[in-house]
Amino acid sequence: MPRLDTAKQRLINQGLVKPALKTAREVVAMLGAVQAQDYAGAKWGIAQRTAGLSDAQIDKEIDDGTIVRTHVLRPTWHFVAATDIGWMLELTAPRVHAANAFWYRWLEVDDELARRSRAVMTKALREGKHLTRGELGQALTRAKIRVADPIRLACVVMRAELDGLICNGARRGKQFTYALLEERVTKPTTVDHDAALAELARRYFTTRGPATIEDFAWWSGLTKADARRGAESASHLRHESIDGKSYWSPDANVATRIKPPLTHLLPNYDEYIVGLKDRSAYGARLESSGVKPRTSALAGHALVINGQIVGGWRRTLVGRSAVIEPTPLVRLSEAERGAIGVAARKFGGFFGSPARIRWR
């Protein structure tokens, strides 16, 4: 399978060709987890895999607790379905703790301080209270726990997330809050280690495949040995060789025809791109146009046509309108420019605002 076909198959597997899911929870559960440190961008990425959810509808699902935003997999925020957070934390939190070990030592967030902090936060959040990070910091300070340094406070709170104590609460205006996980998610589901490995591998390769063990290990934060064991024990996967490399895919790829030019305005950190360590399959068109691919530089949003990155884009708000500014790095056809206009209008519809294109 050539690289171009690999990219197109991933588009299909991620539900980006004929999006039909009805809820954000379904999207997050299908993908396993969605990287979400860019809150607005992650919601737009989810919406593109649905039949047309709006920003407000996804916010409601998050505020209602069907989706949890917390630290899991790697030392960054992810959206996870509430029904999955228990077993996913058990599986990946020890690896994130290990990755954070230097910061724990440097910021003096040891086991005793973590224990004391958990007791304070439990008391502060009990009976359904939702508090901002600053308000948690005030509670910790009153208990003589030093968190004036915002980085130290962030580390203390992250450790409590990884320990399964807290997760996101409902937003208060534009402010994020925290709540007790046990009050947001009643009896989080747990499974044994090997079953969790297999389930995470199944979801990963079903939606990111064709992908390698290295891709899965990078995304999940697991060791390569555990990543391989998960793939080998997962159901409904197949193993194949592509260009001399070993890949895993769903055992029955969906035969969906892509009608070009299929265009996406993907957000930074979208799972289509950030879900793989090796993103070279997305740079074939850039390479053929003599442009050095920059698919590993995920600081900006990605303009994607037929599964290939062809440039970037950004949005600015002008009054009540969203202005989309594409930055193509290759020559586009008139049909492709028109398709970008259609994608921009979908973006405007997501926010309930008119959108227009401003070419750079």
C-alpha positions as CSV (number, residue, x, y, z in Angstrom):
1,M,0.0,0.0,0.0
2,P,1.6,3.3,-1.1
3,R,1.8,6.2,1.3
4,L,-1.0,8.2,-0.4
5,D,-3.4,5.2,0.1
6,T,-2.3,4.9,3.7
7,A,-3.3,8.5,4.4
8,K,-6.7,8.0,2.7
9,Q,-7.4,4.8,4.6
10,R,-6.7,6.7,7.9
11,L,-9.1,9.4,6.8
12,I,-11.8,6.7,6.4
13,N,-10.9,4.9,9.6
14,Q,-11.1,8.1,11.6
15,G,-14.6,8.9,10.4
16,L,-13.5,12.0,8.4
17,V,-14.9,10.9,5.1
18,K,-18.6,10.3,5.7
19,P,-19.1,11.5,9.3
20,A,-22.2,10.0,10.8
21,L,-21.8,9.8,14.6
22,K,-24.4,11.6,16.6
23,T,-22.6,12.6,19.8
24,A,-19.2,13.8,20.9
25,R,-19.0,10.9,23.4
26,E,-19.3,8.4,20.5
27,V,-16.4,10.1,18.7
28,V,-14.2,10.2,21.8
29,A,-15.0,6.5,22.6
30,M,-14.3,5.4,19.1
31,L,-10.9,7.2,19.1
32,G,-10.0,6.1,22.6
33,A,-8.9,9.5,23.6
34,V,-8.6,13.0,21.9
35,Q,-5.7,15.3,22.8
36,A,-7.3,18.4,24.3
37,Q,-4.9,21.0,25.6
38,D,-6.3,23.3,22.9
39,Y,-9.9,23.0,24.2
40,A,-11.6,24.9,21.3
41,G,-9.5,23.1,18.6
42,A,-10.2,19.7,20.1
43,K,-14.0,20.3,20.0
44,W,-13.8,21.4,16.3
45,G,-11.9,18.2,15.6
46,I,-14.6,16.1,17.3
47,A,-17.3,17.9,15.4
48,Q,-15.8,17.0,12.0
49,R,-16.4,13.4,12.8
50,T,-20.1,13.9,13.5
51,A,-23.1,14.6,11.4
52,G,-22.9,18.3,12.4
53,L,-22.6,18.9,16.2
54,S,-22.2,22.5,17.2
55,D,-19.7,24.0,19.7
56,A,-22.5,24.5,22.2
57,Q,-23.7,20.9,21.9
58,I,-20.2,19.5,22.6
59,D,-19.8,21.9,25.5
60,K,-23.0,20.5,27.0
61,E,-21.8,17.0,26.8
62,I,-18.5,17.9,28.5
63,D,-20.3,19.9,31.3
64,D,-22.8,17.0,31.8
65,G,-19.8,14.7,32.4
66,T,-20.3,12.1,29.6
67,I,-16.8,13.2,28.4
68,V,-14.0,13.7,30.9
69,R,-11.1,16.1,30.3
70,T,-8.1,15.1,32.3
71,H,-4.4,14.0,32.1
72,V,-4.0,10.5,30.7
73,L,-1.9,8.6,28.2
74,R,0.9,11.3,28.1
75,P,1.6,14.4,30.2
76,T,-1.1,16.5,28.5
77,W,-4.9,16.8,28.6
78,H,-7.1,14.4,26.7
79,F,-10.9,14.0,26.3
80,V,-11.9,10.5,27.4
81,A,-15.4,8.9,27.5
82,A,-16.5,8.8,31.1
83,T,-17.1,5.0,30.8
84,D,-13.5,4.5,29.9
85,I,-11.6,6.8,32.3
86,G,-11.3,4.2,35.1
87,W,-9.4,1.5,33.2
88,M,-7.5,4.0,31.0
89,L,-6.1,5.8,34.1
90,E,-5.1,2.5,35.7
91,L,-3.3,1.5,32.5
92,T,-1.5,4.7,31.6
93,A,-1.2,6.8,34.8
94,P,1.9,4.9,36.1
95,R,3.8,5.8,32.9
96,V,2.8,9.4,33.1
97,H,3.9,9.6,36.7
98,A,7.3,8.1,35.5
99,A,7.5,10.8,32.8
100,N,6.8,13.5,35.4
101,A,9.3,12.2,37.9
102,F,11.8,15.0,37.2
103,W,9.2,17.7,37.8
104,Y,8.0,16.0,41.0
105,R,11.5,16.1,42.3
106,W,12.3,19.6,41.1
107,L,9.0,21.1,42.4
108,E,9.1,19.0,45.6
109,V,5.8,17.3,44.9
110,D,6.6,14.1,46.8
111,D,4.2,11.3,48.0
112,E,3.5,13.0,51.3
113,L,2.7,16.3,49.8
114,A,0.5,14.6,47.2
115,R,-1.4,12.8,50.0
116,R,-2.0,16.0,52.0
117,S,-3.1,17.8,48.8
118,R,-5.6,15.0,47.9
119,A,-7.2,15.3,51.4
120,V,-7.5,19.1,51.0
121,M,-9.0,18.9,47.5
122,T,-11.4,16.2,48.5
123,K,-12.8,18.3,51.2
124,A,-13.0,21.4,49.0
125,L,-14.8,19.7,46.2
126,R,-17.1,17.4,48.2
127,E,-20.8,17.4,47.5
128,G,-20.7,18.5,43.9
129,K,-18.6,21.6,44.2
130,H,-16.7,22.7,41.1
131,L,-13.7,25.0,41.7
132,T,-11.2,26.7,39.4
133,R,-7.5,25.9,39.7
134,G,-7.0,29.2,41.5
135,E,-9.7,28.4,44.0
136,L,-8.1,25.0,44.6
137,G,-4.8,26.8,45.1
138,Q,-6.4,29.0,47.8
139,A,-7.7,25.9,49.6
140,L,-4.2,24.4,49.5
141,T,-2.6,27.6,50.7
142,R,-5.0,27.7,53.7
143,A,-3.9,24.2,54.6
144,K,-0.3,25.4,54.6
145,I,0.6,23.7,51.3
146,R,2.9,26.1,49.3
147,V,1.5,26.5,45.8
148,A,2.2,30.2,45.0
149,D,4.3,29.0,42.1
150,P,1.7,28.4,39.3
151,I,3.9,25.6,37.9
152,R,3.9,23.8,41.3
153,L,0.2,24.2,41.6
154,A,-0.3,22.8,38.1
155,C,1.9,19.8,39.0
156,V,0.0,19.2,42.3
157,V,-3.3,19.3,40.4
158,M,-2.1,17.1,37.6
159,R,-0.9,14.5,40.1
160,A,-4.3,14.4,41.6
161,E,-5.8,13.9,38.2
162,L,-3.5,11.0,37.5
163,D,-4.3,9.5,40.9
164,G,-8.0,9.4,39.8
165,L,-9.1,12.0,42.4
166,I,-10.2,14.9,40.2
167,C,-11.1,15.7,36.6
168,N,-12.7,18.6,34.8
169,G,-15.9,20.1,36.1
170,A,-18.5,22.2,34.3
171,R,-17.1,25.4,32.8
172,R,-17.9,28.6,34.7
173,G,-18.2,31.1,31.9
174,K,-14.8,30.8,30.1
175,Q,-13.1,29.4,33.2
176,F,-12.2,25.7,33.6
177,T,-13.1,24.0,36.9
178,Y,-12.3,20.8,38.6
179,A,-14.6,18.3,40.3
180,L,-14.2,15.0,42.1
181,L,-14.0,12.2,39.6
182,E,-16.0,9.8,41.7
183,E,-18.9,12.3,41.7
184,R,-18.6,13.0,38.0
185,V,-18.3,9.3,37.0
186,T,-20.2,6.8,39.1
187,K,-18.1,3.6,39.6
188,P,-15.6,4.0,36.8
189,T,-15.1,0.7,35.0
190,T,-11.9,-1.2,35.6
191,V,-10.5,-4.2,33.8
192,D,-7.3,-6.2,34.2
193,H,-4.1,-5.0,32.7
194,D,-4.0,-7.3,29.7
195,A,-7.6,-6.7,28.8
196,A,-7.0,-2.9,29.0
197,L,-3.9,-3.2,26.8
198,A,-5.9,-5.2,24.2
199,E,-8.9,-2.8,24.2
200,L,-6.7,0.3,23.9
201,A,-4.8,-1.3,21.0
202,R,-8.0,-2.3,19.3
203,R,-9.4,1.3,19.4
204,Y,-6.1,2.8,18.4
205,F,-5.4,0.6,15.3
206,T,-9.0,0.6,14.2
207,T,-9.0,4.4,13.9
208,R,-5.3,5.2,13.3
209,G,-4.3,2.2,11.2
210,P,-2.4,1.4,9.2
211,A,0.0,2.3,12.1
212,T,3.1,0.7,13.6
213,I,3.8,-0.5,17.1
214,E,6.1,2.6,17.5
215,D,3.1,4.8,16.6
216,F,0.9,3.2,19.2
217,A,3.6,3.3,21.9
218,W,4.2,7.0,21.3
219,W,0.5,7.9,21.4
220,S,-0.4,5.7,24.4
221,G,2.7,6.4,26.5
222,L,3.2,2.6,26.9
223,T,6.4,0.7,26.5
224,K,6.9,-0.9,23.1
225,A,6.7,-4.3,24.7
226,D,3.3,-3.5,26.2
227,A,2.2,-1.9,22.9
228,R,3.1,-5.0,21.0
229,R,1.4,-7.3,23.5
230,G,-1.7,-5.2,23.2
231,A,-1.8,-5.4,19.4
232,E,-1.1,-9.1,19.3
233,S,-4.0,-9.8,21.8
234,A,-6.5,-7.3,20.4
235,S,-9.5,-8.6,18.4
236,H,-10.4,-7.6,14.8
237,L,-6.9,-6.4,13.8
238,R,-4.6,-7.6,11.0
239,H,-0.9,-7.4,10.5
240,E,0.7,-6.5,7.2
241,S,3.8,-5.1,5.6
242,I,3.8,-1.7,3.8
243,D,7.0,-0.5,2.1
244,G,8.9,-3.0,4.2
245,K,7.5,-1.8,7.5
246,S,5.2,-3.7,9.9
247,Y,1.7,-2.2,10.2
248,W,-1.5,-3.0,12.1
249,S,-4.9,-2.2,10.7
250,P,-8.6,-3.1,11.3
251,D,-9.2,-6.6,9.9
252,A,-11.8,-5.3,7.4
253,N,-11.0,-1.8,6.0
254,V,-14.2,0.1,5.2
255,A,-14.6,0.4,1.4
256,T,-15.6,4.1,1.3
257,R,-15.0,6.0,-1.9
258,I,-13.3,9.4,-1.4
259,K,-14.8,12.0,-3.8
260,P,-12.0,14.6,-4.4
261,P,-11.3,17.3,-3.4
262,L,-12.1,16.1,0.2
263,T,-11.0,19.1,2.3
264,H,-10.6,19.5,6.0
265,L,-9.6,22.4,8.2
266,L,-8.0,20.3,10.9
267,P,-7.1,21.9,14.3
268,N,-3.7,21.7,15.8
269,Y,-3.2,18.4,17.7
270,D,-5.9,16.7,15.7
271,E,-5.8,12.9,16.2
272,Y,-5.5,12.4,12.4
273,I,-2.0,13.9,12.6
274,V,-0.9,13.8,16.3
275,G,-2.1,10.3,16.7
276,L,1.0,8.9,14.9
277,K,4.7,9.2,15.6
278,D,5.5,8.8,11.9
279,R,3.5,11.4,9.9
280,S,5.4,11.1,6.7
281,A,2.4,9.7,4.8
282,Y,0.8,13.1,5.0
283,G,3.6,14.9,3.2
284,A,3.6,13.2,-0.2
285,R,2.0,16.1,-2.0
286,L,4.3,18.6,-0.4
287,E,7.3,16.6,-1.4
288,S,6.1,16.2,-5.0
289,S,5.7,20.0,-5.1
290,G,9.3,20.5,-3.8
291,V,8.1,21.7,-0.4
292,K,9.9,20.3,2.7
293,P,7.1,18.6,4.8
294,R,6.7,20.1,8.3
295,T,4.2,17.6,9.6
296,S,6.1,17.2,12.9
297,A,5.7,20.9,13.6
298,L,2.2,20.9,15.0
299,A,2.1,24.5,16.2
300,G,-0.6,25.5,13.7
301,H,-3.7,24.2,12.1
302,A,-3.4,21.9,9.1
303,L,-5.1,22.4,5.7
304,V,-5.7,18.8,4.5
305,I,-6.9,17.8,1.0
306,N,-7.6,14.2,0.2
307,G,-5.7,13.2,3.3
308,Q,-2.6,15.2,2.4
309,I,-1.3,18.3,4.3
310,V,-1.1,21.1,1.7
311,G,-0.6,24.0,4.1
312,G,-2.0,25.7,7.1
313,W,-4.8,27.9,8.2
314,R,-5.8,30.2,10.9
315,R,-9.0,32.0,12.1
316,T,-9.6,35.4,13.4
317,L,-12.8,36.9,14.8
318,V,-14.0,40.1,13.1
319,G,-17.1,41.3,14.8
320,R,-19.5,38.3,14.9
321,S,-17.8,36.7,11.8
322,A,-15.0,34.1,11.6
323,V,-12.4,34.9,9.0
324,I,-10.5,31.9,7.7
325,E,-7.1,32.5,6.3
326,P,-5.7,29.5,4.4
327,T,-1.9,29.4,3.8
328,P,-1.4,26.8,1.0
329,L,2.1,25.7,0.3
330,V,1.2,24.1,-3.0
331,R,-0.7,25.2,-6.1
332,L,-4.4,24.6,-5.7
333,S,-7.0,23.9,-8.3
334,E,-10.1,26.0,-8.5
335,A,-12.1,23.0,-7.3
336,E,-9.8,22.8,-4.3
337,R,-10.1,26.5,-3.5
338,G,-13.9,26.1,-3.7
339,A,-13.8,23.1,-1.3
340,I,-11.9,25.2,1.2
341,G,-14.7,27.7,1.1
342,V,-17.2,24.9,1.8
343,A,-15.1,23.8,4.8
344,A,-14.9,27.3,6.1
345,R,-18.7,27.6,6.0
346,K,-18.9,24.4,8.0
347,F,-16.5,26.0,10.5
348,G,-18.8,29.0,10.8
349,G,-21.8,26.8,11.2
350,F,-20.1,25.0,14.1
351,F,-19.8,28.2,16.0
352,G,-23.1,29.6,14.8
353,S,-21.4,32.5,13.0
354,P,-20.9,33.5,9.4
355,A,-17.4,32.7,8.0
356,R,-15.6,34.0,5.0
357,I,-12.2,33.2,3.4
358,R,-9.4,35.7,3.2
359,W,-6.6,34.3,1.1
360,R,-3.0,35.1,2.1
